[in-house]
Amino acid sequence: MATQDILLFGKWSFDVEVSDPSLSDYICVKSKKVYLPHTAGRYAAKRFRKAQCPVVERLVNAMMFHGRNCGKKVQAMKIIEHTLDLIHLATDLNPLQVVVDAIINSGPREDSTRIGTAGVVRRQAVDVSPLRRVNSALYLISTGARQSAFRSIKTIAECLADELINASKGSSNSYAIRKKDETERVAKANR
């Protein structure tokens, strides 16, 4: 019997290229091949362990925000499955590659922090660590999709698909790309 490849949701291949070498250790795609993005792992137990969590599962977890959606992981997984189908229909590419490209493009590379003593506060530009870039990207993508779906005819899956496609292209129609550019612009002003 031939060995069968593990496909996400039984459809999508895991042979995905992470084009940014600095993020390759933090976007976990190939090392954790799963049929469903629900590994029930204890990724919050230690400091950097969430970097080993499959990237699609991290996106699922990011969709479980706002009180009414907390803990509804099956619902979030259905949203992601529908989103991946829509991405494939729209772009004819492997949707996992689109997700990875969107995360790479959406994470800010430079941010500003508050430095000050005795009430005198100024902002100083700092580089952003790779793990924080991935965390920020996932947060911005899910927030953008949630905001565009609120009081809209479009479903959350359609909005998330649009957000991921625009972010993977680097288009400023994406909420995540706009926020990233704004963060980097503020940091540049505070160098």
Secondary structure in CASP SS format (residue, H / E / C, confidence):
PFRMAT SS
TARGET T0000
AUTHOR 0000-0000-0000
METHOD secondary structure of the structure
MODEL  1
M C 1.00
A C 1.00
T C 1.00
Q C 1.00
D C 1.00
I C 1.00
L C 1.00
L E 1.00
F C 1.00
G C 1.00
K C 1.00
W E 1.00
S C 1.00
F C 1.00
D C 1.00
V C 1.00
E C 1.00
V C 1.00
S C 1.00
D C 1.00
P C 1.00
S C 1.00
L C 1.00
S C 1.00
D C 1.00
Y C 1.00
I C 1.00
C E 1.00
V C 1.00
K C 1.00
S C 1.00
K C 1.00
K C 1.00
V C 1.00
Y C 1.00
L C 1.00
P C 1.00
H C 1.00
T C 1.00
A C 1.00
G C 1.00
R C 1.00
Y C 1.00
A C 1.00
A C 1.00
K C 1.00
R C 1.00
F C 1.00
R H 1.00
K H 1.00
A H 1.00
Q H 1.00
C C 1.00
P E 1.00
V H 1.00
V H 1.00
E H 1.00
R H 1.00
L H 1.00
V H 1.00
N H 1.00
A H 1.00
M H 1.00
M C 1.00
F C 1.00
H C 1.00
G H 1.00
R H 1.00
N H 1.00
C C 1.00
G C 1.00
K C 1.00
K H 1.00
V H 1.00
Q H 1.00
A H 1.00
M H 1.00
K H 1.00
I H 1.00
I H 1.00
E H 1.00
H H 1.00
T H 1.00
L H 1.00
D H 1.00
L H 1.00
I H 1.00
H H 1.00
L H 1.00
A H 1.00
T H 1.00
D C 1.00
L C 1.00
N C 1.00
P H 1.00
L H 1.00
Q H 1.00
V H 1.00
V H 1.00
V H 1.00
D H 1.00
A H 1.00
I H 1.00
I H 1.00
N H 1.00
S H 1.00
G C 1.00
P C 1.00
R C 1.00
E E 1.00
D E 1.00
S E 1.00
T E 1.00
R E 1.00
I E 1.00
G E 1.00
T E 1.00
A C 1.00
G C 1.00
V E 1.00
V E 1.00
R E 1.00
R E 1.00
Q E 1.00
A E 1.00
V E 1.00
D E 1.00
V C 1.00
S C 1.00
P H 1.00
L H 1.00
R H 1.00
R H 1.00
V H 1.00
N H 1.00
S H 1.00
A H 1.00
L H 1.00
Y H 1.00
L H 1.00
I H 1.00
S H 1.00
T H 1.00
G H 1.00
A H 1.00
R H 1.00
Q H 1.00
S H 1.00
A H 1.00
F C 1.00
R C 1.00
S C 1.00
I C 1.00
K C 1.00
T C 1.00
I H 1.00
A H 1.00
E H 1.00
C H 1.00
L H 1.00
A H 1.00
D H 1.00
E H 1.00
L H 1.00
I H 1.00
N H 1.00
A H 1.00
S H 1.00
K H 1.00
G C 1.00
S C 1.00
S C 1.00
N C 1.00
S C 1.00
Y H 1.00
A H 1.00
I H 1.00
R H 1.00
K H 1.00
K H 1.00
D H 1.00
E H 1.00
T H 1.00
E H 1.00
R H 1.00
V H 1.00
A H 1.00
K H 1.00
A H 1.00
N C 1.00
R C 1.00
END
